[in-house]
Amino acid sequence: MKKLTKSVLAVVLTASFTVSYAQKSKMKVDTAGTKEIGEVIVTGALGIKKKVDAQTSAQQVVSAEQITQASNPNTLSSLTGKVSGVQITQTNVGVNDTYSILIRGTRTITGSNEALVVIDNVVSSARVLQQLAPEAIESVNIIKGGAGAALYGSQGVNGVVVVTTKRGTRSKKLSVSYTGAVDFETVAFMPDRQTEYGQGWDGLKINIENGAWGPSFKDPEFAGKVVPYGIPLYDFNGNGIIDYNDSNFDPAGDEGASIFSPFSSFGKKQVKNFFKTGSIFQNTVTVNAGDGDSYVLMSLGNVDRNFMVQDDVLKRTSALFKAGMKVNKWRFETILNYVRQNTSTTDQDIYYQLLQSATDIPITAWKNYSDNAYAWNKYYNNPYWYIKNDRHNSLSNFFNVIASAEYELNKHINFIYRGNVQYTGQETNDHGDGWSSTILDATAVASYYNKYKQNNFTYYGDFLANFDYDLFSDLNSKLTLGHNYQETRLDNSESGGTGIIIPGIYQVWNLTNPTLPYNLNNKSYFKNMHSFFGSLDLAYKNYLYLNATARYEKSSVLPVDNRDYFYPSVGVSFVPTKAFASLTNNKILNYLKVAASVSKTGNSSAIGYYDVYSRAALGSGFPYSVSGPTGGSLSFVIDTAPTDQNIKPEFTTKKELNLLFGLFNDRITFDGAVYREDTDDLITRVTTSNASGISSNLINVGKLKGTGIEANLNFTPIKNQDLRWDIGVSYTSNKTVVTKLTDDAKSVRLAGNSFMGVYADEGQELSVIKGIVYERDPEGRIVVDASTGLPNITSTQEILGKTTPKYILGLTTNLSYKGFKLGVVMDYRTGHKFYSGALQGFTFNGLNVASAGFDRSQPYVVPNSVYWDGAKYVQNTNIAIYQSNLTAGTTDPQTALQNYFGGSRYNTVADNFVLDATAFKVREISLSYTFPNSLTGDKIKNLTIGVHARNPFYKFADENKGYGDPETAFDPRYRGLSNAGQYPNLKTFGGSVSLTF
């Protein structure tokens, strides 16, 4: 069999060892007996199967083996680095990680750019995919081109991830398989913080301060000595308890300090030691049986994750049942899926607070004092108290039922109806225990309890009529006509309040100040969509293919008189190596295909359930409600952010050209695409005059233009009976430019604050980071005021860079020798920027590396600075910050430095915290061994053991010294902005075993 290494190098430097069509026999594709790339059958939109020859836009398949090779419990995460043109990023690290999936960049400002997820031919979600057991998946097909996704209408505008779960065996024998894995995860990196000065403020050692503005570790008064830290736990009498009635107790004194420790820096291990080694245990058992006409499969899976933060846990149980049978001309299939997931976490802000601890503080010393709300300072709570007393518990239940019936009228015509019901119920209980002290100078902590419930019900139904006729001897036609109906019902309820009366009982009736479930605390939503669609495929002989699709869509989120839209697509594919006799048996160029397509699709994801309806809201405060929500009269106010009553979807026109070829019997293969996407009628929120009483309007205005290149080069340098080596290299580049916003506004802030944000700027790429920056001379030096020594800063936010990579390189490699398999996936992204909230977060309190490296008791001169002497820029060597105040004696160098780094200069200049986002990552390394049957015997059909690592190695840009993973984002819609409290990334190492009886 000739094999094509169709590598799944993602938006990255991917190195995964089995990225080849040589593995197609293990994918959800029919490859038996085929010998060419073009004959491989791939499941596409609406479950329609096509040969690669007939595909007119880019698609890429990831096999089950590639998904499970590193035993990743998260299917979505396991795709990272394995598909070119696709960015799968981990936007937040936690016990239940969050991921974002973008295909070919962005095409909307206010709506969703996330790819559509389809599981077993029905629309689902990325959240469900993350919870689906990877071992239950047969293959994942990524539809990148517009024509391939056109049948999904507005939902498929961002590309489609088509997931096919496994079916039962055709061997007529019962088969039982088991897969188990154990992983251990640790912190991958920690940020650089200064290690020259210790806890304190104003140069003094103050053991209840959260700053690192204390003495130098070389200060002879403290160097090498044991000193006190933190809020007291014992009184000076030494009786082991705090004597609340002792009027002589000094909470800030040495004798009352809670912990004593040497005055020296712990370095990076200080915060890192707070995190424990996490663990993940996975077990999956699958039973299946069947023959060619009927099958049954049942899979049970379990995941237990103990996160690196103590007591943060995830427990997931999943069950999948599939059965199918053929009775005469009927074929029936049923799929039942259930997932139950429990999580318990503490407040993620503890990382933000940990990073603000001076590096001499012995953080782990407070592990045994979890009943004390404060530890080494009186401003932030003890993280161990947080772990014990501030909990966020969530329970979700997901039910999924799919039933389909197919009737074959004759060999040319068949009908299919596929119905799906999904229900997701989620209940979240958040509680925080209170704390107070009669003698300690620390703020009391108020107790609270909140309960949130959400029930989400969806129905999805497809009816398809398929016709397959030969119009002429050399011309085949396939026509699919269908109807789709989707309905979503969403109910939310919320209650809670403050003041827990009886400790440990977390119920609304146990609160002194319950919040009434009024206004919008109880919400119900409903929307639906009707669609009619058609797909026509024409095949001339075996080398020329035409595909045309059309979809008529009607959505309830659009205005009543403006709900109907039509989305067409057309594509053509030509295979010269099958068309021309001179190329048919070419020993060098064994396969060549060119394809082109154009499509038009809408996107209304920026419009909420009832946004097009005029709604009123309850007013609050005088004069709207005299007595407030618990009594008195109620008043209503108009919607101050309405939606245009004539709003329509954003329309994206996609044009694509593809090239696929194989050389030397597919020892070398290439798959590339160039494309352009134009989005018109952008849905944008535009601000209005305050005099109108309306703050903004959601309207259609603006345009985007996206262009991109994808190229996958795969080759097999070694291939014989025992040894095979596959290598894949990919290049991805995408650029989306805002060609027009509004007539009045050329810049729209998408997220951020007064000193920094992510923007859509006309004429710039979407999106850019803008912020307050230093004024600089022509040589790039910082310009300071000649009298104050303070840097001059801009009055407006300036562009600092874009948030999307200029390009992504991917490398995958697979090496197999007899029963051994080695696989590596890696990627490299560059040409973009990100904002580090962590770096800014610990700057104000003296831990930024820039605030050390010199004597803090001496006047500070801004490095690499100049001042204007009236005629020219002069190198600044002696004008210190706040020079005029220093001269007047109204401040001192230490105070001036604290004000500079913690006040309105350094800490509010985006220049200092927007960093190069370049990153090289090894995503996966896996090594496995499959025992030969001669050792396992006839009863064990397959026995494989393996070891693996996920994210074992990172290399960031030199200026990013562990200040954050560039992929991290506080919101997947606004990449490039990371919060101060987002946990650092993890390294994972583990082992696995799988066997089949």
Disulfide bonds with the S-S distance in Angstrom:
none
